[in-house]
Amino acid sequence: MTSPQPVTDLMWAHWKTKTMLSAVELGVFTELAKEPLTGPELRDRLGLHPRPAADFFDALVALDLLHRNDAVYANAPEAAEYLDANRPTTYLGDSFVTQCAGLADDLTTVLRTGEAALGARDGRDFYASMYAADDSVRAFQRDMTALSMGSAQAIADKFPWQGYRSLADIGCAEGALPGHVLLRHPHLTATGFDLPPAREGFREYTERLGVADRTVFQEGDFFRDPLPSADVLVLGHVLHNWGREEKLRLLRAAYEALPEGGAVLVYETLIDDDRRSNAVGLILSLIMHAEVPGGFDYTGADCQEWLRETGFGRTWVEHLDGPESMVVGIK
């Protein structure tokens, strides 16, 4: 008989995620960011029942989110950086993963009907709803920061920024990508391009990072307005929201906005070319089907084909962080 482990591992994965999300909801990591605490001290501060508390805290140790030295608990470095609610430039507790936990409950319906669970008619309808109120705009911006953080830091290291002077982030949300690139490369300036309600979140985030003096926010709709001019145009977690024709339309607009020798940088949770190994890329594509009719994720080879079709010359694909990669096209 074969081992059931591949199946049981996935079953336990749900509980691992739920354990982390409960810790975020209870404020475990934010409380421990103030000071290390014993189990009873942490339990009392969080208002937990004594019977399950010790198992809960030790499960977080086993998940590498907490460290325990004798009887004292402290945040692991990753939890300290990304799960402390008092660190707004890196906090992932209100993240895309958290928001999608509920959306996953509707996946069976999406698979049967092919209709978006959120009721959006198309991508523009989705964004009109998301940007309709200040609280939903800011929540969406934080989600995009969470989804982009690892890639932003990797792009700052891996892309040859020394050959360029300016970048424009198309659909910039809070500005995590340009913010972290500018932190590493003081010779660069950046434009954040997004719908008007994103302006305030972009301003606050870039000010907290200390790069606001080298950034500007430009209001616009990338299907109606010309894209800003810059040496590098970045499309991060943008193309997967749209159908093939809209993807090509955006890449043509990028080509037209770039100078000769300029670059377009597309980063996503790319599906591997054989569509076998990057389960997260394929799952994210399912999420797009659930959120936005017509949207889908794609492989690096797909994107390179679209870049060539829209006029770009040299292209390459490079892994970034976790399940994410970038595709670069040179005009």
C-alpha positions as CSV (number, residue, x, y, z in Angstrom):
1,M,0.0,0.0,0.0
2,T,1.1,3.6,-0.6
3,S,1.5,6.0,2.2
4,P,-1.4,8.4,2.8
5,Q,1.0,11.2,3.8
6,P,0.5,13.4,0.8
7,V,-3.2,13.5,1.6
8,T,-2.8,13.8,5.4
9,D,-0.2,16.5,5.0
10,L,-2.7,18.7,3.2
11,M,-5.3,18.0,5.8
12,W,-3.0,19.2,8.5
13,A,-1.9,22.2,6.5
14,H,-5.4,23.6,7.0
15,W,-5.0,23.3,10.8
16,K,-1.5,24.9,10.7
17,T,-2.9,27.9,8.8
18,K,-5.8,28.2,11.2
19,T,-3.4,28.0,14.2
20,M,-1.4,30.9,12.8
21,L,-4.5,33.0,12.0
22,S,-5.9,32.5,15.5
23,A,-2.6,33.7,16.9
24,V,-2.8,36.8,14.7
25,E,-6.4,37.4,15.8
26,L,-5.6,37.0,19.5
27,G,-2.5,39.3,19.2
28,V,0.1,36.8,20.3
29,F,2.9,38.2,18.2
30,T,2.1,41.8,18.9
31,E,2.1,41.1,22.7
32,L,5.4,39.2,22.6
33,A,6.9,42.1,20.5
34,K,6.7,44.1,23.7
35,E,8.7,41.6,25.8
36,P,9.2,37.8,26.2
37,L,6.6,36.2,28.5
38,T,6.1,33.0,30.4
39,G,3.2,30.8,29.3
40,P,0.9,31.9,32.2
41,E,1.8,35.6,31.7
42,L,1.0,35.4,27.9
43,R,-2.2,33.4,28.6
44,D,-3.4,36.0,31.1
45,R,-2.6,39.0,28.9
46,L,-4.5,37.4,26.0
47,G,-7.4,36.2,28.2
48,L,-7.1,32.6,27.2
49,H,-8.4,29.6,29.1
50,P,-5.6,27.7,30.9
51,R,-6.5,24.2,29.6
52,P,-5.6,24.7,25.8
53,A,-3.2,27.6,26.1
54,A,0.0,25.6,26.6
55,D,-0.7,23.4,23.6
56,F,-1.5,26.4,21.5
57,F,1.7,28.2,22.4
58,D,3.9,25.1,21.9
59,A,2.2,24.5,18.5
60,L,3.4,27.9,17.5
61,V,6.9,26.9,18.6
62,A,6.6,23.8,16.5
63,L,5.5,25.9,13.5
64,D,8.7,28.1,14.0
65,L,6.6,31.2,14.8
66,L,7.7,31.3,18.4
67,H,10.8,30.4,20.3
68,R,10.7,29.0,23.9
69,N,13.7,29.3,26.1
70,D,13.0,27.3,29.3
71,A,9.5,28.5,30.2
72,V,9.7,31.9,28.4
73,Y,8.2,32.5,24.9
74,A,9.4,35.0,22.4
75,N,8.7,35.8,18.7
76,A,10.8,34.0,16.1
77,P,12.5,36.6,13.9
78,E,10.0,36.2,11.0
79,A,7.0,36.6,13.3
80,A,8.6,39.6,14.9
81,E,9.0,41.3,11.5
82,Y,5.8,40.3,9.7
83,L,3.2,39.5,12.4
84,D,3.6,42.4,14.9
85,A,0.6,44.7,14.2
86,N,2.7,47.7,15.4
87,R,5.1,47.4,12.4
88,P,2.8,48.7,9.6
89,T,5.3,48.7,6.8
90,T,5.9,44.9,7.1
91,Y,2.8,43.5,8.9
92,L,1.2,40.6,7.1
93,G,-1.5,39.8,9.6
94,D,-4.3,41.5,7.6
95,S,-2.9,39.8,4.5
96,F,-4.2,38.4,1.3
97,V,-3.8,34.9,2.8
98,T,-6.1,35.9,5.7
99,Q,-8.7,37.4,3.3
100,C,-8.7,34.4,1.0
101,A,-9.3,31.9,3.8
102,G,-13.0,32.7,3.5
103,L,-13.0,32.9,-0.3
104,A,-11.8,29.3,-0.4
105,D,-15.1,28.2,1.1
106,D,-16.8,29.2,-2.2
107,L,-14.3,27.3,-4.5
108,T,-16.6,24.4,-5.2
109,T,-19.4,26.7,-6.3
110,V,-16.9,28.6,-8.6
111,L,-15.8,25.3,-10.1
112,R,-19.3,24.2,-10.8
113,T,-20.6,27.5,-12.2
114,G,-17.5,29.3,-13.5
115,E,-18.9,32.5,-11.9
116,A,-16.9,34.7,-9.6
117,A,-17.9,34.2,-6.0
118,L,-17.7,37.9,-5.2
119,G,-20.2,38.8,-7.9
120,A,-17.9,41.0,-10.0
121,R,-18.9,41.2,-13.6
122,D,-15.4,42.0,-14.8
123,G,-12.1,43.3,-13.4
124,R,-13.2,47.0,-13.5
125,D,-16.3,46.1,-11.6
126,F,-14.2,44.4,-9.0
127,Y,-11.9,47.4,-8.6
128,A,-14.8,49.9,-8.5
129,S,-16.2,47.9,-5.6
130,M,-12.9,47.6,-3.9
131,Y,-12.0,51.3,-4.2
132,A,-15.5,52.5,-3.3
133,A,-14.8,53.2,0.4
134,D,-11.7,54.3,2.4
135,D,-11.6,51.2,4.6
136,S,-11.8,48.7,1.7
137,V,-9.2,50.7,-0.2
138,R,-6.8,50.5,2.7
139,A,-7.5,46.8,3.3
140,F,-6.8,46.0,-0.3
141,Q,-3.6,48.1,-0.3
142,R,-2.4,46.2,2.8
143,D,-3.2,42.9,1.1
144,M,-1.1,43.8,-1.9
145,T,1.8,44.8,0.3
146,A,1.6,41.4,2.0
147,L,1.5,39.6,-1.3
148,S,4.4,41.7,-2.7
149,M,6.8,42.0,0.2
150,G,9.1,39.1,-0.6
151,S,9.1,39.9,-4.3
152,A,9.8,43.6,-3.7
153,Q,12.9,42.8,-1.6
154,A,14.1,40.2,-4.2
155,I,13.5,42.6,-7.1
156,A,15.5,45.3,-5.3
157,D,18.5,42.8,-5.2
158,K,18.1,40.9,-8.5
159,F,17.1,43.4,-11.2
160,P,20.0,45.5,-12.7
161,W,18.8,48.9,-11.3
162,Q,22.3,50.4,-11.7
163,G,21.5,50.8,-15.4
164,Y,18.3,52.8,-14.9
165,R,17.3,56.1,-13.2
166,S,13.5,55.9,-12.8
167,L,10.7,53.4,-12.3
168,A,6.9,53.5,-12.4
169,D,4.8,51.0,-10.5
170,I,1.5,50.4,-12.4
171,G,-1.2,49.6,-9.9
172,C,1.1,50.6,-7.0
173,A,-1.3,50.1,-4.1
174,E,0.7,51.3,-1.0
175,G,3.9,51.4,-2.9
176,A,5.7,48.5,-1.3
177,L,7.6,47.7,-4.5
178,P,9.0,51.2,-5.3
179,G,9.5,51.9,-1.6
180,H,11.7,48.9,-1.0
181,V,13.6,49.3,-4.3
182,L,14.3,53.0,-3.4
183,L,15.5,52.0,0.0
184,R,18.3,49.9,-1.6
185,H,19.0,52.2,-4.6
186,P,19.3,55.9,-3.6
187,H,19.9,57.0,-7.2
188,L,16.4,56.0,-8.3
189,T,13.1,58.0,-8.3
190,A,9.7,56.4,-8.6
191,T,6.1,57.1,-9.7
192,G,3.2,55.2,-8.2
193,F,0.3,55.0,-10.7
194,D,-3.1,53.9,-9.4
195,L,-6.7,55.0,-9.0
196,P,-7.2,58.3,-7.0
197,P,-8.4,56.6,-3.8
198,A,-4.9,54.9,-3.5
199,R,-3.1,58.3,-3.1
200,E,-3.3,58.6,0.7
201,G,-2.2,55.1,1.5
202,F,0.7,55.5,-0.9
203,R,1.7,58.8,0.7
204,E,1.6,57.3,4.2
205,Y,3.5,54.1,3.4
206,T,6.3,55.9,1.5
207,E,6.7,58.4,4.3
208,R,7.0,55.6,6.9
209,L,9.8,54.1,4.7
210,G,11.5,57.4,4.4
211,V,11.4,57.6,0.6
212,A,8.5,60.0,0.0
213,D,10.9,62.7,-1.2
214,R,11.8,60.5,-4.2
215,T,8.3,59.3,-5.1
216,V,5.3,60.9,-6.8
217,F,1.8,59.5,-7.0
218,Q,0.1,59.8,-10.4
219,E,-3.7,59.3,-10.6
220,G,-4.9,57.2,-13.5
221,D,-6.8,54.2,-15.0
222,F,-4.4,52.1,-16.9
223,F,-7.1,51.2,-19.5
224,R,-8.1,54.8,-20.1
225,D,-5.0,56.9,-19.4
226,P,-1.5,56.9,-20.8
227,L,1.0,55.1,-18.5
228,P,3.7,57.3,-16.9
229,S,7.0,57.6,-18.6
230,A,10.0,55.9,-16.8
231,D,13.0,53.8,-17.6
232,V,11.3,50.7,-16.0
233,L,7.6,50.0,-15.8
234,V,6.5,47.4,-13.2
235,L,3.4,45.4,-13.4
236,G,3.1,43.4,-10.1
237,H,0.1,41.2,-9.5
238,V,-1.8,43.1,-12.2
239,L,-1.9,41.0,-15.4
240,H,-3.5,38.0,-13.7
241,N,-6.7,40.1,-13.0
242,W,-7.5,40.2,-16.7
243,G,-8.2,38.1,-19.8
244,R,-5.7,37.6,-22.5
245,E,-6.7,40.6,-24.6
246,E,-6.5,42.9,-21.7
247,K,-3.1,41.5,-20.7
248,L,-1.8,42.2,-24.2
249,R,-3.4,45.7,-24.2
250,L,-1.5,46.6,-20.9
251,L,1.8,45.3,-22.3
252,R,1.3,47.3,-25.5
253,A,0.7,50.4,-23.4
254,A,3.9,49.7,-21.4
255,Y,5.9,49.3,-24.6
256,E,4.6,52.6,-25.9
257,A,5.5,54.4,-22.6
258,L,9.0,53.1,-22.4
259,P,12.1,54.7,-24.0
260,E,14.4,52.6,-26.2
261,G,16.3,50.3,-23.9
262,G,13.7,50.6,-21.2
263,A,12.3,47.5,-19.4
264,V,9.0,46.2,-18.4
265,L,9.1,44.0,-15.2
266,V,6.2,41.7,-14.6
267,Y,6.1,39.8,-11.4
268,E,3.5,37.3,-10.3
269,T,3.1,33.9,-8.6
270,L,4.0,32.4,-12.0
271,I,2.8,28.9,-12.8
272,D,5.7,26.6,-13.7
273,D,5.9,25.9,-17.5
274,D,5.0,22.2,-17.0
275,R,2.1,23.2,-14.8
276,R,3.1,20.5,-12.3
277,S,5.1,21.9,-9.3
278,N,4.0,25.5,-8.3
279,A,0.8,24.6,-6.6
280,V,0.5,28.1,-5.2
281,G,0.6,29.6,-8.7
282,L,-2.2,27.3,-9.7
283,I,-4.2,28.0,-6.6
284,L,-3.8,31.7,-7.0
285,S,-5.2,31.3,-10.5
286,L,-8.2,29.6,-9.0
287,I,-8.6,32.6,-6.6
288,M,-8.6,34.9,-9.7
289,H,-11.4,32.8,-11.2
290,A,-13.3,33.2,-7.9
291,E,-12.7,37.0,-7.7
292,V,-12.6,38.3,-11.3
293,P,-14.3,36.8,-14.4
294,G,-11.7,36.4,-17.1
295,G,-8.7,36.7,-14.8
296,F,-6.1,33.9,-14.6
297,D,-2.5,33.3,-13.8
298,Y,0.0,32.0,-16.3
299,T,3.5,30.6,-17.0
300,G,6.7,32.4,-17.6
301,A,6.7,31.1,-21.1
302,D,3.2,32.5,-21.7
303,C,4.3,35.9,-20.5
304,Q,7.4,35.9,-22.7
305,E,5.3,35.0,-25.7
306,W,3.0,38.0,-24.9
307,L,6.0,40.3,-24.5
308,R,7.3,39.3,-27.9
309,E,3.9,39.7,-29.4
310,T,3.7,43.3,-28.1
311,G,7.1,44.3,-29.5
312,F,9.6,43.6,-26.8
313,G,13.0,42.1,-27.7
314,R,15.1,40.3,-25.2
315,T,13.1,38.6,-22.4
316,W,14.0,36.5,-19.4
317,V,12.3,34.8,-16.4
318,E,13.9,34.8,-12.9
319,H,12.8,33.4,-9.6
320,L,12.2,35.9,-6.8
321,D,11.0,34.6,-3.5
322,G,8.9,31.6,-2.5
323,P,6.4,30.9,-5.3
324,E,7.0,34.2,-7.1
325,S,9.0,35.0,-10.2
326,M,9.5,38.0,-12.6
327,V,9.5,38.2,-16.3
328,V,11.5,41.1,-17.9
329,G,11.2,42.5,-21.4
330,I,13.5,45.0,-23.0
331,K,12.3,47.5,-25.6
